[in-house]
Amino acid sequence: MKFKYFADLFLQIGSNSWKPSTIFKYESIVTKRLNFLYDREIESIKASELKLWFSQMNKEVSAKTLRDYKSCLNQIFQLAKYDEFIRNNPIDYIRNFNLVKPKIQPFTDTEVNRILEASKAYSSKFQMFLKIGFYTGMRTGEILALKKENIDFKKKLINVELSRSKFGENSPKTAGSIRQVPIVDALYYDLWCYCRLTFTAYLFVNQYCEPYNTDFSFTRYCWKPLLKSLGIPYRKLYVMRHTYATNILKNTDISPYELSRLLGHSSTEMVFNRYVKFIENQKDEFKRDVKIY
């Protein structure tokens, strides 16, 4: 049986449960990266040649992308193994690829205040987008999906239920991402005023009264010019989330577990690996004259 048969089967099975973004990713991998295997008898494909292929790909793409390739291949070969066309899955012999996560570079308190002040030269829509980002730590896609009905001003809570991307509106990144985020006092009044003056269901809509699918317009026409005018090195809008996480850890008594719930992580691993380690690395040298007892 040809490799393409099981590759197509893999996509057909997955398309019934995957999100549109996942369908797009795996279809791209199969049709653009794995198509060189299409006409091969699946039992003829050996682990050694896949290792060679991965070593060549290692020069072109990131470790994260290699992991996606490996996951895709693993599931295709596993289908062939289930149907007893192969005895062993060659991907079992391929090592995992070590991820080197980029270091986070959150904004300082001074930079945040300067950014929020300078944003007053732009639309109220952009101002509110920034305030929600810096004061809730929500993902940019989650902010774009916000509707007025998601905001409970009596309980001072934002109900995070959906996310928007170039593939449209879907459930957030993980099950834990469906959550409630408290509206802090610094955000409450501005958000209340903004909602009163907004006459659409979504908080953020374009000139056609349709919700944004990406933050492209905000980034190109507002965010980049704003940072440039302030002389602040460019970072993505997503860094508002990192800034919120590191500052709330530094300045409050919140636990890493509580923060992971606020951010919508499925576990505390990300909080410890990314935010707690960052704060620890920023501390002054250990004071040896400290009184322990």
C-alpha positions in Angstrom: 0.0 0.0 0.0 1.3 3.5 -0.9 2.2 6.1 1.6 -0.3 8.5 0.1 -3.2 6.2 0.9 -2.4 6.4 4.7 -1.5 10.1 4.4 -4.9 10.9 2.9 -6.6 8.6 5.5 -4.8 10.5 8.3 -6.2 13.8 7.0 -9.7 12.5 6.5 -9.9 11.1 10.0 -8.4 14.2 11.6 -10.6 16.7 9.7 -13.6 15.5 11.7 -12.2 16.7 15.0 -9.3 19.2 14.3 -9.7 22.9 14.5 -9.4 24.7 11.1 -5.9 25.9 12.0 -4.8 22.3 12.7 -6.4 21.1 9.4 -4.5 23.8 7.5 -1.2 22.9 9.2 -1.3 19.2 8.6 -2.6 19.5 5.1 0.3 21.8 4.3 2.8 19.4 5.8 1.4 16.4 3.9 1.0 18.1 0.6 4.1 20.3 0.6 6.7 18.4 2.8 5.8 14.8 2.7 4.7 14.5 -0.9 8.1 13.1 -1.9 6.9 9.8 -0.1 3.5 9.6 -1.9 4.4 6.9 -4.4 6.5 4.8 -2.0 5.2 1.5 -0.7 4.8 2.3 3.0 6.7 -0.8 4.2 9.7 0.2 2.1 10.3 3.5 4.1 13.0 3.0 6.7 14.0 4.8 9.8 17.5 5.6 8.5 16.2 7.5 5.5 13.8 9.5 7.7 16.6 10.3 10.0 18.6 11.6 7.1 15.6 13.7 5.9 15.1 15.2 9.3 18.8 16.1 9.6 18.4 18.0 6.3 15.2 19.7 7.4 17.0 20.7 10.6 18.9 23.3 8.5 15.8 24.8 7.1 13.1 24.9 9.9 12.8 25.2 13.6 12.7 22.4 16.2 9.0 23.2 16.7 8.2 22.7 13.0 10.3 19.4 13.0 8.1 18.2 15.9 5.0 18.9 13.8 6.5 16.9 10.9 7.4 14.0 13.3 3.9 14.0 14.8 2.3 13.9 11.4 4.5 11.1 10.2 4.0 9.2 13.4 0.2 9.2 13.0 0.4 8.1 9.4 2.7 5.2 10.1 0.6 4.3 13.1 -2.4 3.8 10.8 -0.4 1.5 8.6 0.7 -0.4 11.7 -2.9 -0.8 12.9 -3.8 -2.2 9.5 -0.8 -4.6 9.7 0.9 -3.2 6.6 4.0 -2.6 8.7 5.3 -4.3 11.8 7.2 -1.4 13.3 6.7 2.4 13.2 10.0 3.9 11.9 9.2 7.1 13.8 9.7 5.2 17.1 13.5 5.4 16.2 13.6 9.1 15.6 14.7 11.2 18.6 12.7 14.1 19.7 13.8 17.6 18.8 14.8 20.0 21.6 12.9 23.2 21.7 14.8 26.4 22.5 12.1 28.7 23.6 12.8 32.4 23.0 13.5 34.5 26.0 10.6 36.7 27.0 11.1 40.5 27.0 8.2 42.0 28.9 7.8 45.8 29.0 8.9 47.6 32.1 6.5 49.6 34.3 7.7 52.8 32.8 7.4 51.5 29.3 3.8 50.4 29.9 2.8 53.8 31.3 4.5 55.5 28.3 2.7 53.2 25.8 -0.7 53.8 27.4 -0.2 57.5 27.5 1.0 57.7 23.9 -1.9 55.5 22.7 -4.2 58.5 23.4 -3.1 59.8 20.1 -4.8 56.9 18.4 -8.4 55.6 18.3 -10.3 54.6 21.5 -10.5 51.1 20.0 -6.7 50.7 20.0 -6.5 52.3 23.4 -8.9 49.8 24.9 -7.2 46.9 23.1 -4.0 47.8 24.9 -5.6 48.3 28.2 -7.3 44.9 28.1 -4.0 43.3 27.0 -1.9 44.9 29.8 -4.5 44.5 32.6 -5.9 41.0 31.9 -3.1 39.0 30.2 -5.6 37.7 27.7 -4.3 36.4 24.4 -4.7 38.8 21.4 -7.1 36.3 19.7 -9.2 36.1 22.9 -9.4 39.9 23.1 -10.6 40.2 19.5 -13.4 37.6 20.2 -14.7 39.6 23.1 -18.4 40.6 23.1 -20.2 42.9 25.5 -22.2 39.9 26.7 -18.9 38.4 27.9 -18.3 41.2 30.4 -20.0 41.1 33.8 -19.6 44.5 35.4 -21.5 43.6 38.5 -19.1 40.7 39.3 -16.2 42.5 37.7 -15.3 39.5 35.5 -14.6 38.9 31.8 -15.8 35.5 30.6 -13.2 34.2 28.1 -15.0 31.7 25.8 -13.8 32.1 22.3 -10.7 33.2 20.2 -10.4 34.6 16.7 -7.7 34.0 14.1 -7.3 34.0 10.3 -9.4 30.8 10.4 -12.3 32.5 12.0 -13.8 32.1 15.5 -13.1 29.0 17.5 -12.7 27.7 21.1 -9.6 29.0 22.8 -6.2 27.3 22.7 -6.9 24.7 25.5 -9.8 23.6 27.6 -8.3 25.6 30.5 -8.4 28.7 28.4 -12.2 28.9 28.9 -12.1 30.9 32.1 -13.0 34.1 34.0 -10.6 37.0 34.3 -11.1 39.6 37.0 -11.5 43.2 35.9 -9.0 45.2 38.0 -9.9 48.7 39.2 -7.4 50.3 36.8 -9.4 48.9 33.9 -12.9 48.8 35.2 -14.1 52.4 34.5 -12.5 52.8 31.1 -13.9 49.4 30.0 -17.4 50.4 31.3 -17.3 53.7 29.4 -16.1 52.0 26.2 -18.9 49.4 26.3 -21.5 52.1 26.8 -20.3 53.9 23.6 -20.0 50.7 21.6 -23.1 49.8 19.5 -21.9 46.4 18.2 -21.9 43.0 19.8 -18.2 42.7 19.5 -15.9 45.2 21.2 -13.5 45.4 18.3 -14.9 45.7 14.8 -13.5 47.1 11.5 -15.1 49.8 9.3 -17.6 47.3 8.0 -18.7 46.5 11.6 -17.2 43.0 11.3 -15.0 41.6 14.1 -11.2 41.5 13.4 -9.7 38.1 12.7 -6.1 39.1 13.4 -4.3 42.0 15.1 -2.6 42.9 11.8 -4.3 46.4 11.5 -3.5 47.3 15.1 0.1 46.2 14.6 0.8 47.9 11.3 -1.0 51.2 11.7 -0.8 51.8 15.5 1.5 49.5 17.5 4.6 49.7 15.3 4.4 53.5 14.8 3.7 54.0 18.6 6.7 52.0 19.7 8.9 53.7 17.1 7.8 57.2 18.3 8.7 56.3 21.9 12.1 54.7 21.0 11.0 51.4 22.5 12.4 48.2 20.8 9.7 46.4 18.8 7.9 43.5 20.4 4.7 41.8 19.3 1.4 42.8 20.9 1.4 39.3 22.5 4.1 40.5 24.8 1.4 42.4 26.7 0.5 39.0 28.1 4.0 38.3 29.2 4.2 41.8 30.8 1.0 41.2 32.8 2.1 37.8 34.0 5.6 38.9 35.2 4.3 42.0 36.9 1.4 40.4 38.7 3.8 37.7 40.0 6.2 40.4 41.2 3.7 42.8 42.7 1.0 40.7 44.2 0.7 37.6 46.5 -0.8 35.5 43.7 0.6 31.9 43.4 1.9 30.4 40.2 -1.1 28.1 40.3 -3.6 31.0 40.5 -1.7 32.8 37.7 -1.9 29.7 35.4 -5.7 29.7 35.9 -5.9 33.4 35.0 -3.8 32.9 31.9 -5.7 29.8 30.8 -2.8 27.4 31.0 -3.6 23.7 31.5 -0.8 23.4 34.1 1.7 25.5 36.1 4.6 24.3 34.0 4.5 27.3 31.6 4.3 29.7 34.5 7.3 28.2 36.3 9.4 27.7 33.2 8.7 31.1 31.7 7.6 33.7 34.2 9.0 32.4 37.6 12.4 31.8 36.0 12.4 35.2 34.4 11.7 36.9 37.7 14.3 34.8 39.5 16.9 35.8 36.9 16.1 39.5 37.4 16.8 39.4 41.2 19.8 41.1 42.7 22.7 39.1 43.8 22.0 37.1 47.0 22.4 39.2 50.1 24.7 37.2 52.5 24.1 39.4 55.5 20.4 38.3 55.6 19.1 37.2 59.0 17.6 33.8 58.6 16.5 33.1 62.2 
